[in-house]
Amino acid sequence: MILRRRVLAGLVLLSIASPGTRVLAQTVSDPVSDALQGLTNAVPTPASTFVGITPCRLVDTRGNGFTGLFGPPALVGQPPGGTFRFFPVNGHCGIPATAQALSANFAVTNTTGNGFISVWPGDGAQPVPLVASMNFSAGQTIANAVIVPLGAGGINVFARVTTDLIIDVNGYFDTGAAGPTGPIGPAGSTGATGSIGLTGPPGATGPTGATGNIGLASQLCVAPQYVRGFDASGNVICGGFTSFTGVQVNRPISALVGWTQCYIDSYSSDGPTVAAILAACPGNYLLLACRATDSPTLITFAHAPRADVLFDVGVGTGATHTANGVAWYFNQGSSWGYAPAGEPVSRVPCDTQGFSDRLCWPTNPNIGSINPGFRCGSNFTSSTAFQRIIYQAN
């Protein structure tokens, strides 16, 4: 029985081509074909639910005649702007609508960094944490054979970094492929038990093999951690929260993995004292954000270590402190906010320059509290239609 909602990442079908024989999914001379050299032309079909087919190229994001859902562009890495991509399977390359799972060779090329691809059924949610179906290095062309259940007639593919993807189908699993089970034949008579032979001498101990690569299972991050990146050796780096560099605009709150909201109120209200806000937000990292009231999308946000977000720059109109690609300013008697690093600000007391990538909250010099208003991206407002928010992480 095939579990449709379980990604069988890392299950590899290997076969051996005859010596001197070059078996390719498509007779085109390119780095992907070289990476696929030696893989079998088709997987034999046993008397079971697996059906082998003549290899058929389903996807090539480089182009080469492939367009629409099966061609360019390349898979875009995430972050900053990528997401998984759906590829239809049923009804293509001879795969019937009743097929339950796909067997194919996946190849990547034009890789822009160390990363991995992850594959799961087309109707399934993105697994957390992700499981790599294939790891690769920057500039590497590499292929791997993968079996993946089908959902909604296809599969989802996620790439950690931007890369081109090629999929060559070589078979599928179908619950209707096997014939009916025949009747059980009569049991034969039990033969006489033979005598136990002499125990032979132990064989010599063979040489110790070379140390293998780090196993994938040992690289998986344990929830609530997630795969944050790779070190120079290609090993997974686990992180506790999603990190962003520079000012971000129009991003969903769902992207803030590992961040916890610790303060929220309306731009129309007199906020609590800064000291009270910071007592409610003791995290090592602070993220300042704003949005249209109750919207799932943040108009702008930025984060940095706590000491950088709270670095007192005084009351100078152009004074800022740069950290994590952001020009920060903070003073309990003037204003609190940010702009993109390297760009000028004009604090009177809040910054009035720039566009949608800036945020500013005025502070009361007498009691050290947050005053109503002043800026959420390009919106200069003291309305209940906008909210100011702080998130924290460790």
C-alpha positions, 0 to 999 in steps of 0.5 A: 500500500502506498502512503499518498501523503508521505514523501518517500524522499531519499528512496533511490532506485539503482540499476546497472547499464551494460559495460560500454553502454550509454543510456540517456533519457533524451539524446541531447548532449548537455551537463544533465545528460552526462549526470544521468549517464549510467542510469537504466533506460527503464525499470523492469516491471515485476508482477506487482503494482509498479509499471516501468515505461520508456524514459520520458522527459517531463520537465526542463526549466532551462527551456529546450522546447519545454514551456508553460507548467513544464518549462522555464523559469528556474526554481526560485530559492527561498528566502527571499522570494521563492516558493514550491512549484507544482508540476502536473504528472497524470496524463503526461508521459503515459502516466494514467490518471489512476497512478498513485506514485511516480518513479523518476530521475531528478537532476539539477544544474545551474545551481546558485549555491549549496542547497537541496530540493524537496519533493512531496504530493501535489495536494499536500502541505509543505512538510515541516521540517523539509526533507531533502530528496537531493543535496547539491553544491554551488555550480554542481550538476547532479542527478538522483532517482526518487519515488514520490506519491502523487496528489491532485494529479502531480507533485510539488518541488521546493528548491533551497536556492535558485536552480534549474530542474530536469525530471525524466520519468521511468515508471509509476505505481498503480493499484490496478496494474497487477492482475488477480491473485491466483488460487493457492496451490496444494502444499507439498509434503515436508521433506526429511530434515538433513543432518547439521553440517560441521561449522566452518572456521571464521573468515578473515576480517575484511579491510575497513571501508572509507568513511561515508558522507554524513547521513541525511537523517542526522542532518534533519532539524528537530521542531521547532527548528528548521533548515536555515542553510548549509555550512562549507561542507554541505551540512545543514545549519538549523536555526530557531527563527527566520532571518531577513537582511535589510528592510522588508515590505509587503511580506506575510506574517506567516513568513516570520517563523520562530518570531513571537508577537509581544506588543501591538496597538493602533496608530491612533492610541497613546501607547504605553511607556517604552520601558513597559514595552521593552519589559514585555519584549525581553527577546535577544532580537527585536522586529519592528513592523506595521500593517493595515489593521488585522491584515495578514500582510505586513506593510514593512518590517525589519529586525536586528539584535536588541542592542542595535534596535535600542541604540540611542542615537540622540535627537539629531535629525539625521542620526542613525545606527546601522545594523543588519542592513538597516539604519536604526534610530531610537531616543525616548524623547524623540522617535523610534524607527528605521530606514534602509541602510545608507539612505538619509533620514529627516527626523522632525521628530519622525522621518519624512523622507523615502517611500514604503520601506520606512517606519517611525513612531514618535516618543514623548519626551516628558513621560517616555511613551509612544505618541499617536502616529506617525508613519507606516511605510508611505502612510503618514497616519494617526488612524485606527486603520493601521497597527504598530507591532513588535515581535521578539526571538532568541 
